[in-house]
Amino acid sequence: MRKARILHISCSLWLGGVFAGFAAEVRAEIHQNTHTDAQNSIFSLSLEELSQVTVSIATGTENTLKSAPAITSVITANDILKLGARTLDEVLETVPGLHVSLSGVNRLDSIYSMRGIHTGFNPHVLLLLDGNPVQWTLQGGRPILYRLPANMVDRIEVIRGPGSAMYGSDAFSGVINVITKTADTIEHNEIAVRGGSFNTRDVWANLGYQLGNWQTSANFTYMSSEGDQDRIVDQDLQTVLDAQLGTDASHAPGPLATDYEIVDLHLKASNPLWDLNFWHWSTRNTGNGAGGAQALDPKTKEYFRSFFFDVKWHPETEFWGWRHTLKTTYFNHKSEGNLTLLPENAVAPIGADGNINFNNPVGVTLFTDGVIGQPAGVTEEVFAEWVATKHFFEAHQLRIASGYKEQTLESEEKKNFGPGVLDGTQQVVDGSLTDVSNTPYKFVPDTNRKIFHLALQDEWQLAQNWALTGGVRYDRYSDFGGTTNPRFALVWNTSAVLTTKFLYGSAFRAPSFGELLFQNNPATIGNPDLEPETIDTAEVAFSYSPFSRVRADLNIYHYQAENMIEFVPGDAGSTAQNIGNQNGEGFEFEVKWSARDNLDFTVNGAWQKSYNTETKERIADAPARQAMFMANWEFQHNWLANLRGKWIADRQRMLGDQRPQINDYSLVELQLIRRDLLPGFDISFKALNLFDADAREPSSGVIANDYPLEGRGFWLQLLYRLQN
């Protein structure tokens, strides 16, 4: 608490300095930095230039950040350099109203919590990689154990709010487009090594070359870590079973399994007619957090691999005044799960179907090598889309898009429990596994579905200071039918220093294969009769720039979400059902102040109230209040200091959870960069959780004291820029 008060007081002092500086902006000209080498300056964009940065995430066509018909944030490679971020998650923590939490049901995977829409599998925020949806259709959301390196990112565009009128399913509470570096954006070929706390080791390279009329690039990253072994859990599910059954099998107290090994590779080639793109990402020797069943699992490791390639053709010639683009993409995700659900020498009650069953057991079984499950499978997506745009006159642009996608799932499973393996009469079971892949007893049947979409968008410059964007998209799914999602945006340049936006949009989320079809599972059962989740959102936003060095943004929103899918507990396990309607309202703000050419400040924050419309209870675990402060200071030529603090507060327990309320927390991080220590060599030092705060994210309750975050850690990076 004392550290939190110190941070709050420090932020207040900083804020006081910020707003005092606003007045000073009027009274006197701010001192100008004498550095003349703009190309090497870490402060590459002024606030005015930043407002004119073009984004395409809002409409698929280029708009300035100021005029984009959505609540949009942009994070550049330069911003990432100043942050010293290793992964996408660290970067996204700087976006107003976006909190990166931990899943209590899915291996401690990251949850992108936005506007109170906060679930364990996190399928409500659509992640795009170079415009391609990164979706794992088995359970919705991103691939499991997903950590995306930040060094290969050129820029990140984020929409807070619905995006289904452009992107279809899963663009429910937000859209994140990660745009990777190309030969055009790699100023210097570079290689780097990084190491630090928790035996963390990273190696990466960004390379770009001109081959004839082709621009080619390669981005490679290797990352590994043993994880913070001080993230200790005092008790787990097996602790509870030990107390009830008189055993001593639990690994608690013990650390969360957060070790990993990641390989990431991007290859690109483009010329005036064609864009070719290949991506491979894999994680191996990776721990599963708190365990597959909230019982610590320190030994077994998991593997997941994704790759895609896409081809885009964009002829320069117009046909009947229309510009056309054709694109085809192939995605492949392979999962090799390896879960010791309960540890060696665990004793568990077994039902007649062979699953663990606490309600109606027919026997009790000793698992000498643990309760083991190895679910695996491959999901594939084949996607093709045609897009056409036309300017009918200078102030009017029409966009038409049509596409087809086919998603398939082929699953495998080996285990020593469940249907086809046990019947409840076995008293002792060892680690021998039964392959149920070609039987009805595996965890999900093979399946596929087909999706067709048609979208129309119209952008009108109604008058000099008024722009209207309207759009609608129809998606047709072979397994549950069709859905239509419109959007409208009116952007008003209210004055020379104020822009106002009025926004409305609807969105949907299709049920995942798992939510529809999970079976033979002691925890979750699918429901083929599920309907898609839907949401309607209205917003008003203001962007105010009273001075050239100051910009303030504020947006206020209200939404109504229906048919929210939840797993409802029952005698046979938890079954997926459309049970919840959720309403929410709130605001998000951000203030940027470029105090000098070598000093800038950012303060942002958010408040939200989201609740179940039937019970009137607040949505559990999502922070109602959050704030971030950041300062960048080039205190000497080629020396930069970055200081960032964040505050997460007011998270409520689920209805019926009798544990104490979740503690608020504040975290502070610091980075120092020295460019050109030697010609072409940069060195940087990063400290995370500088004051070693005991920060925790909410657990599902089996692990009573929540999930501890990483303690204080230090990293050192060496980077060499090659001469192109």
Secondary structure, 3 states (H helix, E strand, C coil): CHHHHHHHHHHHHHHHHHHHHHHHHHHCCCCCCCCCCHHHCCCCCCHHHHHCCEECCCCCCCEECCCCCCCEEEEEHHHHHHHCCCEHHHHHCCCCCEEEEECCCCCCCEEEEECCECCCCCCCEEEEECCEECCCCCCCCCCCCCCCECCCEEEEEEEECCCHHHHCCCCCCEEEEEEECCCCCCCCCEEEEEEEHHHEEEEEEEEEEEECCEEEEEEEEEEEECCCCCCEECCCHHHHHHHHHCCCCCCCCEECECCEEEEEEEEEEECCCEEEEEEEEEEEEECCECCCCCCCCCCCCEEEEEEEEEEEECCCCCECCEEEEEEEEEEEEEEECCEEEECCCEEEEECCCCCECCCCCCEEEEECCCEEEEEEEEEEEEEEEEEEEEEEECCEEEEEEEEEEEEEEEEEEEECCCCCCCCCCCCEECCCCEECCCCCCCCCCCEEEEEEEEEEEEEEEEECCEEEEEEEEEEEECCCEEEEEEEEEEEECCCCCEEEEEEEEEEEECCCHHHHHCCCCCCEECCCCCCCEEEEEEEEEEEEEEECCEEEEEEEEEEEEEEEEEEEEECCEEEEEEEEEEEEEEEEEEEEEEEECCEEEEEEEEEEEEEECCCCCECCCCCCEEEEEEEEEEEECCEEEEEEEEEEECCCCCCCCCCCCCCCEEEEEEEEEEEEEECCEEEEEEEECCCCCCCEECCCCCCCCCEECCCCEEEEEEEEECCC
